[in-house]
Amino acid sequence: MAKPQLTLVENTGSWHSRIDGRVVAQTHEVATRDTVVNSPRADQLDLFDALALPDLRVFVVAMDTVHGRTLQKAVLSIKPRSVIDLRYAARFDQYGSDRDTLFAYFKSVGSYYALDSMPWHDLSIRDFMTEGGVQVPRVHHELVELDRGAVMFFVPKPQHASMLIAYLNRTLSAKAKTSWRIEQIG
């Protein structure tokens, strides 16, 4: 019995054409002066061609695993309007950074820092998935009422980041009035 082979092709359109038994991306050619450009069909949406950023960008940082330089670069490039620290104990002892440097970066980009501790040791993923479960401090105000810009949330561990992202997806899907994107750092 022969094993099937996988052939990778560039996704530049829809997958309807077959040539010699192979599936080939369907494109059309557009002549522009002396060059020919392959572009996706007009009715094909491209998920990776979004030039505009969403109105609301949320970044969840797992502080136990993020490197200090990575965090500093993220603050300088993202320029969050608010940094909400949800850790039970706010420590800034990452390798490659310290509290004074990080807070100087917050000040230089105009970020507001707030410590709103949560008892992560008492919480489970189920608490974040149900409607009547945990309520994350400041989320409604920062993400629903002030629905523009970038916001960073600090959590202790990567599993806490996953729990918070599940909660934020559920909350923003139900209440957000603008476009949004959630990313994890660390």
KOLZA-597202 format. One line per field, with one value per residue (C-alpha): residue number from 0; x, y, z negated. Coordinates in pm, whole numbers, plus 50000, padded with zeros to 5 digits. Last residue first. Layout:
N
n	[NUM,...] $
px	[X,...] $
py	[Y,...] $
pz	[Z,...] $
//
This chain:
186
n	[185,184,183,182,181,180,179,178,177,176,175,174,173,172,171,170,169,168,167,166,165,164,163,162,161,160,159,158,157,156,155,154,153,152,151,150,149,148,147,146,145,144,143,142,141,140,139,138,137,136,135,134,133,132,131,130,129,128,127,126,125,124,123,122,121,120,119,118,117,116,115,114,113,112,111,110,109,108,107,106,105,104,103,102,101,100,99,98,97,96,95,94,93,92,91,90,89,88,87,86,85,84,83,82,81,80,79,78,77,76,75,74,73,72,71,70,69,68,67,66,65,64,63,62,61,60,59,58,57,56,55,54,53,52,51,50,49,48,47,46,45,44,43,42,41,40,39,38,37,36,35,34,33,32,31,30,29,28,27,26,25,24,23,22,21,20,19,18,17,16,15,14,13,12,11,10,9,8,7,6,5,4,3,2,1,0] $
px	[50537,50315,49958,49746,49382,49228,48935,48684,48436,48113,48236,47977,47906,48211,48423,48321,48358,48692,48811,48720,48897,49198,49202,49214,49485,49691,49647,49790,50087,50165,50144,49910,49984,49714,49809,49564,49599,49379,49002,48697,48712,48368,48405,48773,48903,48576,48443,48782,48855,48857,48801,48464,48477,48189,47824,47865,48077,48414,48639,48547,48573,48939,49012,49059,49181,49555,49477,49346,49321,49512,49415,49742,49707,49957,49858,50074,50207,50481,50766,50590,50541,50904,51021,50804,50989,51329,51250,51095,51382,51472,51691,51586,51242,51223,50926,50706,50341,50206,49852,49891,49622,49846,49651,49865,49668,49723,49951,50242,50267,50627,50778,50578,50656,51028,51037,50852,51086,51386,51256,51204,50849,50795,50672,50507,50253,50154,49804,49786,49454,49415,49100,49026,49160,49472,49428,49613,49425,49576,49612,49247,49224,48867,48815,48550,48807,49017,49356,49641,49908,50093,50216,50477,50537,50261,50031,49870,49647,49649,49381,49424,49296,49518,49606,49478,49674,49517,49700,49569,49273,49114,48878,49098,49031,49302,49666,49738,50092,50123,50247,50229,50147,50209,49984,50158,50147,50000] $
py	[53488,53731,53630,53811,53922,54112,54353,54519,54757,54736,54472,54313,53946,53853,54073,53883,53533,53611,53784,53483,53236,53472,53491,53111,53080,53351,53169,52855,53068,53174,53486,53722,54073,54232,54479,54717,54868,55135,55173,55041,55257,55135,54772,54694,54907,54953,54599,54443,54648,54350,54002,53860,53491,53262,53343,53318,53005,52964,53158,52967,52638,52714,52701,52967,52950,52985,53271,53490,53809,54131,54458,54654,54947,55098,55381,55391,55717,55566,55715,55649,55278,55259,55421,55167,54885,55030,55085,54739,54541,54381,54120,53821,53886,54011,54244,54114,54209,53949,53821,53892,54080,54369,54597,54798,55074,55294,55028,55152,54834,54885,55021,54791,54486,54571,54596,54266,54087,54239,54112,53757,53626,53297,53395,53713,53549,53861,53901,54161,54315,54526,54731,54922,54643,54716,54815,54642,54314,54095,53775,53669,53701,53689,53525,53690,53889,53583,53590,53776,53666,53966,53992,54252,54486,54740,54585,54270,54095,53718,53514,53262,52914,52729,52388,52048,51776,51504,51625,51979,52030,52371,52443,52543,52918,53181,53246,52966,52867,52496,52220,51865,51587,51236,50941,50619,50337,50000] $
pz	[47270,47460,47546,47803,47806,48099,48111,48346,48187,47984,47742,47512,47593,47795,47567,47255,47402,47564,47246,47029,47258,47270,46890,46853,47117,46945,46614,46779,46895,46536,46313,46501,46633,46850,47122,47293,47640,47794,47813,47626,47314,47195,47304,47264,46977,46784,46826,46763,46449,46213,46361,46259,46174,46254,46325,46702,46690,46859,46622,46307,46499,46575,46203,45936,45574,45650,45889,45605,45814,45756,45920,45947,46185,46429,46668,46978,47127,47346,47140,46808,46876,46993,46667,46484,46659,46582,46214,46165,46316,46646,46816,46605,46467,46110,46139,45860,45812,45571,45639,46007,46199,46308,46540,46782,46952,47259,47403,47617,47828,47942,47620,47391,47606,47618,47237,47197,47437,47256,46921,47046,47014,46830,46483,46615,46845,47041,47187,47463,47568,47882,47935,48256,48475,48676,49039,49319,49292,49564,49368,49373,49750,49876,50216,50439,50637,50712,50549,50721,50964,51103,51461,51535,51830,51767,51507,51643,51391,51381,51214,50941,50858,50616,50752,50640,50815,51034,51347,51293,51062,50997,50707,50414,50381,50396,50328,50085,50184,50245,50018,50152,49909,50025,49953,49849,50101,50000] $
//
